[in-house]
Amino acid sequence: MRPRLLLAAVALTLATACATGPSLEKQGAVTAPPGDSKHLTIGSAGFTESDLLAQMYALLLDKAGYRTKILSVTNREIYEPALESGQIDVVPEYAATFADWLNAKAHGADAEPVGSPDLNRTMTALRALATPRGLTVLDPGRAVDQNAFAVAESYARQHRLRTLSDLGAAKLPVRLAAGDECVQRPYCEPGLKKTYGIDVTAVDPKGVGTTQAKQAVQSGQDQMVLTTTTDATLGEFGLVLLADDKHLQNADYIVPVVNRSRAGSTGVTGALGRLNTVLTTADLASLNEQVDSWRRLPEDVAKDYLKSKHLI
């Protein structure tokens, strides 16, 4: 089996071809039997976690007898149409985010979001939006990469904080390191106040999970930082996550999405589904750390992980 090919960028011809792919009304994938092409292209969104997932998908599909290559496409506006047209066959996605993206594409940027903290409701909405486009959304696994909030470990210990509810009950003034949009987004400042009763006194616009944001919490300048559940570097800054015990955040579970006419077969579904039984949020954070902090190659980290779980 020949080595997988990692392409660094998308050629201009890909974007052009995507724009002229089959129309939604004419996509045979909607009614045709699921396809089972033995040569599959896996898309990666070009950041560490997506690269890792793409590598694991490729290894699992290789094991199942497929020949794969990986195409790095950093823009969803490009790779989603390429997935519809069959130039990309498989991508790792995030359930709630992708549901809202497809919903906005179908109904306009101002459409009411369909992603929610409820995984079943989110998956139902996502599949209803994906199926007419010739896409099949496979089952989610155990790993979820969603927004999360972290505080200094010493601060959590001092105030006996384990959850966001604990922080709200403590009535502590909280300066939050986050992105500019936090003041308006329902999952951020408004949600923290409404759902948890947290006294957010100010938003320090240092970005989501950036080094500067974490350093601000580490130094005590800020009390909490907006990051993600698979952030690999919290320990380096002495930070710990507070549990979202009232489920403010959307269900951004990791889901493989495939082009049904080329990769909708039980062979592909079965191969990728093997990852669902083992990959956890904590595992994914650890894998991210090995790439981001230890400077290991994503393909090596992915291979070692799958071998350790006896999947390849």
N, C-alpha and C positions, 0 to 999 in steps of 0.2 A: 504494500500500500504506500503510495507516494506521500511525502511530507505535506502537511497543510501549508498553505501559502498565506502569509499575513501581508495584506496590502496596506500601505501607510495612509493613503488618501483616496478620495473618489475622483475619478476622471470626469472631466466636463461632460463627456458623452453619457455618463450614467445619469446625471441630472437631466439632460435633454431627453433621454429615453424614458425616464420616469414621468416626465411631464406629458409624454405622448403615449403612455400605456393604455390598456383597454379601459373603456369607460365603465363606470359602476354598473350600468344596466346590461353591459355585454359580457361581463366576466363569467366565463364558463365555469369557473371554480365554484360558483354558488350552487350549481346543480349537478355538476359532473362528479363522478366517483373520486374519492381522495387519491391523489397521486403518490407515487413512490419512486421518484427519481433517485438514482444511486450516486449522483454527483450533486452535492449540496453546498451552497454558499451560506455561511453564517455571518450575520452582521454584528458588529460591535460598535457601541456609541463612542468609543475612543477614550474612556476614562477607566481607571484601574478595575473597578468592580465589573464593569461591562466586559472588559478584556478577559478577566478571569472566567466569567460565566461563559463567554464565547469559546474559550479554550476548553472548558469542561464539556460543553455541548459537542464540540468537535471530537474530543477523545471518546465520548460515549457513543457517538454515531460511527466513528471509525471502528470501535469494538463491535458494533452491530453490522458491520459490513458495508458501510457507506464510505465514499471518498469525499473529503471536505476541504474547503478553503475558507479563510476568514477575511472578511472585508471590513475595514475600519471606516465608519461613516459617522461623523460627529454631529450631524444635524438631523433631527427627527423629520424635518420637513423634506429631507431627501430620502432617508432610508425607509420611511413608511411607504411612500409610493413605489419604491423599488421592491419592497416586500409584496405589495399588491401585484406588481407586474411580473414577478417571478425572477427578477435579477438577484434578489436576496431571498433565501428560502426559510431562514430561521433567525429570530432575534430574541435576546432576553429583554423583557420589559417589566414594568411596574404597574400592577393592576389598576389602582385608582388613577394614577397619573395618565396612563395610556387611555383609560376610559374617558377621562375629561378631555384629553387631546382629540380623540376621535369624535367626541360629542361636539366640540367646538368646530371641528372640520366639517361636520355634517350640518350643524344648526347655527353656526356663527359664534364669534368670540364671546358674545354676551349670553350664550346659552346657560341655563341653570346647570351647575355641576352635577354629574351623576356618580362620581366617586364618593365614597363615604367610609366611615370607620367599620361598617358592616361588610365583611368579606363576601358573603353570599350575595348580597344586594349589588355590590360592586361588580362581581364576576358576571352576574346576570346582565347588568347593563353593558358591560364590556363586550360580552359575546354577542349581544343583540346588535351592537354597533359594528363589530368586526366581521361577522358572518356575511353580510351583503357585499363586503369588499373582498370576498374570497379568502379571508383569513380565519384560521382556527386558533383559538386561545386554549392552550393545554392547561391542565390542572395546576394550581399553585402548590408550592411546597411549604416548608416550615419557615423559610427565611423571609424576613421582611426588612426593607430599607425605607424607613419613614422618618419624618422629622422627630427630633427628640431634644430634650433639654438636660444640660449637665451643670453641676455645681462643683465647687472645690470639695474634695473628700473631707478636709478638715471642717469646712462649713457644714456639710451634711452631718458629720459626727457631732459637732457642737450643738446643732439644733435638732438632732434625731430625725433626719429627713431621709425617707426612702422613696416617697412618691410625691407627685405634684400636689396631691391632696394634703400631704403633710406640710408642704410649703405654704399652701393657702391657709391652713389652720393656724400656722405659726404667726401669721400677720406681720411678716417681715417685709420691709421695703426692699424691692428688688430692682436693680438696674440691669437690663438685659442686653447682652451683646448679640446682635443679629443683623440681618439685612435691612435696608431702608423700608422694604415693603412690609416688614413685620407689624408696623403700626396699623395696617389695614387688613392684613390677611386673617381670616377667621381662626386658623390653626395657631396663630401666634399671639400677639398682645391682646386682641379682643377676646380670643378663646381662653387664654390664661385667666383673664379677669372674670369672664362670664361663667366658665365651667368650673374653675378651681378657686376663684376668689383671691387670686394672687395680686398683691399690690405692686404692679409694675409702675415704677416711678418715672422711668425713662428707657428709651431704646438707644443703645450706643451703636451707631451704624458701622460695624466692623465686618459685616459679612456673615455668611452661614458657615460655621465650623472652620473659619480661617485661623491661622496661627495667631494673628493679632487678637482675634476675639477670645481665643482660649487663654492667651497670656493675660488679657484684661481680667479674666475671672481668677486665674492663678494668683495674680498680684493683689486681688481684692478691690480693684477699681470697679469691676462689675461683679454681680453676684451669680449670674446665670448666663449660659450661652446656648443659642440655638445651633444644633448640629444634627446628626443622623444616627440611627440605631446601629449602623455598621461602621461608625467612625473608629479608625484603627489607632488613633494617637491620643486618646483621652488620658490614658495612664501616664504618658510622658509629661503631662501638665498637672498631674495630681487631681484629675477630674473624674466624677462618676455621674452616670445617668440617673435621673429620677423617673420612676415608672409612670407612664401615662395611664393611671389606673381607672380613669373615667373615659378613656378612649376618645380623646379629642382628635387624634391624628387619623388620617385616611388609611385605608388598608392597602398599602403599597407592597403587597407580597410579590415576590418575583415569579413571573410566569413566562414560559416560552410561547412565542407567537410564531405560527408557521403559515406559509403559503399553501393553502389546502390542495391546489391542483398539482403541486410538486412534492409536498412534504407532509401531506395529511394522513399518511398511512399509519397502521398500527405499529409498523416497524420503527418509525420515527418517534411516535408517541411512547412506545414502550422503552426505547433507549433513553430518551430524555426524562421520562418519569422515574427512572431509577435514582435520579438525584434528589427527588422530592423526599425520599424516605430518610435521607441522611443529612442534607445541608441545612444547618440552622443559622439563625442570625449571628450567633456568637462565632460560629465557624467562619462565616463570611467576613466578619470583622477581623478575625485572625488572619485570613488569607490576604485581605487588603493590607494589613500591617506588614506582612512578609514582603509585599511588593513595594509599598510606599516607604517603609522605614528600614527594611533590611536590604532593599535594592535587589531583590530576586526577580527573575523574569516571570511574567504571568504564566507562560506555558509550563515552566518547571514547577511552580507552585500548584497549578491545577493538576498536573500529572501526579505529583506526590500525594495530594489530597485524595484523589480518586483511588490511587493504589492503597492508601491507608484504610480506605473504606471498602476495599476489595471489589471495586466497581470496574476496574480494568486490570 
